Amino acid sequence: MLSEIKHLPFQTEDHYYVQMMPDIQFARFPNGYTLHMNILRPQSHLPLPLIVWVVGGSWLEADNYKHVPMMSSIASQGYVVACIQYRTVNRAPFPAPLQDVKTAIRFLRAHADEYGIDAEHIGIWGHSAGGHLAALAGVTGDQPEWDEEGEWSGYSSRVSAVVDFCGPTDVIADFQSEYAQPVISLLLGGPQRDKMDNAALANPVTHIQANAARQGTLPPFLIVHGDADEMVPLRQSQFLYDALDEAGSDVTFYILEGVEHSASGLMTRLDVMDAVTRFFAFHLKGS
C-alpha cells in the first residue's frame, strides 16, 4: 500500500484531490542520519494554513506514514499538512526530539512559497509522545535555546495553535512501570534520579510558568484525553490544562468517557474530529 500512496493522489469523500509529496528531507546530521516529512496539499493556487502532525510511539518510533490517510482528509479541508519524523530517544535524548520538531517548522517556513504555505498561520497536532512534543513546541515559541544551528535557523518555530491528544506532561509523575522506566531514562539521557533538571525542561508546565512570569503570550490549546487511558493517565493532561488555565491562556479540555489511548480510536470519532477541525478553522483561518 505504501508504494501506491507514494505515487497516487488521495481523493476524499468531498472529492478534493490531495497531492502527497513524500519523503522530503528537512534535516541531516554529521553521522549521515536524515529526517523526512510527507507533505499533503490540496489543489489550490492560494497559500494555505499549515498543520504539522507529530506522530506518537513512546518516543521510540516516529513513522511519518502512519496516519497519512486521516491527515489527507484534514488536508482536503484547505490545509497543508506535514507528517514529520523526529529523532527517537534510542538515537538521541531530549531535547533532540523537540529540536527536530522545531527544525521541521522552520524548514516549512523557509519553503513556504514552494509548498504553498501561509507561514503566518501554522498549527501543530500530536498524539501521545507526539502530543507531548507538540505541546512543548507550542510553549517554547521562539526560545533560541531549542533551535539547532543550521540553514533554517533564521526562521521562526512559533505556532499559532496546538492540539494535544493524550500527551504526557510530567514524565516523572506516573511512568514508573517496568516498561516505562527504561523509556523515560532514554528520553532524559540517564536514570531519572540523575536527570531531574532535564525532566523539568521536558515538562511543558515549566515553560508555561516561565512564560507567564515574563508576561509572554501562548498559542491556544485544544487538549483531548480519554478517562480509560491506561498508558498515559488522564491527570497528565489535567496538569497541562491547569497550568495553561492558571496562566490565563486560551485552552479547551475534552475528557472522553470510556476512551483509551489509541490515536485511531480518537480519530474515528466524529465529535472529536469536529472539535479539531473547528479549532483549527477558527485559529488558522479565522472562520
N, C-alpha and C positions, 0 to 999 in steps of 0.2 A: 504493500500500500504506500510506503513512503516514496518509492520511486514514482508512483503516479501523482502523489501530492506535489512532488518537486517540479513536475512538468505541466500540470494542468491547473487552470484557474478554478477556484471554487465558485459554485453557483448556490446562493442561499435561497430560502423559501420566498424571499422578496424579489428574487430574480435579478439581484445586483451581482455582478461579477466582481470577485476579489482576486486580484493578482498576487501571487506569492513570489517573493524574491528570496530564495533560500541561501542559507549558509554564508551570510555576509560577514566577513571578518572585521571586528572592531577593536581587537587588542592582540598584541603579540609580545611575548616575554622573552628575556635573554636566552632561556633554555629552549626556545623554539615553540613552546606551547602557545596555542592560539585560542581565542574565544570568538564565537559566531552568534549571529542572530538571524531569525527568519522575519522578514518584513511582509506584512499583509496590507494591501492597499486597494480600496475600491476604485473603479474607474471614475476619475474626476479631473477636471482641469484646474480646480481650486486647491490651495493649500488646506489641509485638514488637520484637526487636532490629533495629537499622538497619545496613545496608551501604551505604556511599557508593561509587559506581562512578565512577572518573575515567578517561575515555577518552583514548587516545593520539592522536598525529597530529603528531609532531615539534614540539610546542608551537605549531603553525601552524593546527591545526584542533581544535575541541572540540565534536564532534557528539553531543549528548546523546540522539539517537535510534539511534545506530549499532549498539549491542548490546542493544537493548531486548528482543528475543525471548529471548536467552540469559539476561538478567537476570530476565526473568519466570519462567523455570524455577527460578532461585535463590530468588526471592520465594516461589514456591509451597511451599518447604520451611519456611516460617514466619519470613520476614524482610520488613521494609520495605526496599526498595531505591530509592535516589535516584541517578539518572543525571544528572550535573551538567555545566554549562558552566563555563568559566573564560576570562578574557581571554587571547587568544593574543598571542604576542610581537610580532606586527606591529601590535598595538594598544598594548601596554604591556609593558616588560621585567620580568624578575624584580626584586622579589618579587611583582609583581601576580598571576601565576597562583596562587602559593601562598596569598596573601591571600584570593583568591576561593574556593579550596577550603575554607579555614578559615571564611570567611563562610558558606558553604553549611552547614557542620557546625553553626555557631552558630544559623543560621536554623532548622535542623531541630530543634535542642534547644528553641528558643523556641516552636516549634509542635508539640512532641511530643504533646500531648493531641489536637490537631486531626487529626494523621495517625496516631495510634495507635502511637507510637514509645516503646520503653523507652529513655529517654535515658541510662540508666546503662550501656547495652551497645551501643556504636557501633563498627563496624569500617569500614575503608577498603580499597579494592582498586583497583589501576590497572594499565594496560599501557603499556609504552614511556614516553613523556613523562608519561602518567598514572601509571605506576608510580613515576617519579621524584617527582612531586608527592605521591603517596600516602605514600611513604617520608618525605619532608620533613614532611608533616603529622603523621606518627607520631612523629618525633623532636623536633619543636618544641613539642608538647604545649600548655601554657597560656602559652607565652612571649608576653608582651603586644606585643613589637615587631613581630610578624607579623599582628596583628589591626588591621584598619582601623576607625576610629571609625564608629559607626553604631548603628542601633536594636537590633542584636543583640549589641552589644559586651559586654553584661553576662553573656553565656553562654559556657561553655567550648567550646573547639575540640579538646579532648583526645579521643583514640580509644583503644579497648581492644584492637585487633588490626589488623594490617596485612598485606595480601597484595600483593606486588610481582612482576608479570610483566615480566621483562627490561627494567627501567627503567635509564636512565643514572644513574651516581653521580658520577663525576668528569668534568665536561663539558669539561675541558681535555685529559685524558689521551689520548683516542682519536679525537676528532672533528675531524680536520684535512683532510678531503677537500674538494674543490671545492664539493660540495653542502652539507656540514655546516658549514663555517666561517661562511657568512653567517647561518645559522640560530642558531648559538651566539652570534654577535655581536648578533643581535636579542634573544636571551634575556638576555644580560648588559648590554645597553644601550650597546654600543660595541665596538670592537675588543678582542679577548681580552687583548692585551698591556697595555691601559689599564684593564681591569676585573677584575684578579686578585682583588681583595677581594670583588667580587660573585660571582666564580666560587667562592670558598671558601664563601661563605654559601649558595650554591646546591648545595653538596655535603652530603648527609646525614651523611657521616662527621664533618664539622666539628662538628655539633650532638651527635652521639653522644659524641664525645670530651669536649665541654664538659659534657654531661650526666653522664658518668662522673666527671669531675673534681669535680662538686658532689654526687656520690652520689645522683643522681636516678634514677627508675625509667623504663624504656622499655616500650612495649607489645610483646607477642610478634609476631614476624615470620615469614611464610612467603614465601620467595623462589623463583621458578621461572624457569629460563632454559635455552634450547637451545644446545647447543655448536656448531650450524651457523648461528647468528645472525650475519649479515654487517652488519646495521645498527647493532646495539648489541652490541659484543663481550662474550663471556661474562665476561671478567675485571671488567667493570663491576659485576656482581652479586657477584663474589668480593670486591671492595673493600668492599661493604656488609656482606656476611656476616662478613668478617674483623673489621671494626670492631665489629659487634654482639657477636660471639663474645668479642672481647677485653674488651668492657665487661661481660661476664657476662650478656648478655641472652638471652632465650628466642628462639632463631632456628633455623629449619629451611630447608635449601637443597636444592632438587631440580635436578639437572642432567640435561637430556633429550638423549639421544644422537640426532644427526641432525636435530634440530628447528630450524627457522628462526624468524623474528621474528614471524610473523603471529599476531595475537590469536585469530582464528578457528581457526587450527591448534591452538593451545593449548586453546581452549575446547571443541573437539570430541573431545579425548582423555579417555576415561572415567577413566583413572588420575589425570590432573591435576585434573579436576573433583571426583573423590572426595577427593583431598587437600585441596582448597579447602573443600569442604563440611564435612569432618571438622574442619578447623582452625577454621572459624567456629562450628560447633556446640559445640566444646569451649570456646572463649574467649568466645563471646557468649551461649551457652545453658547452659554447664556440663554438656554431655551428650556 
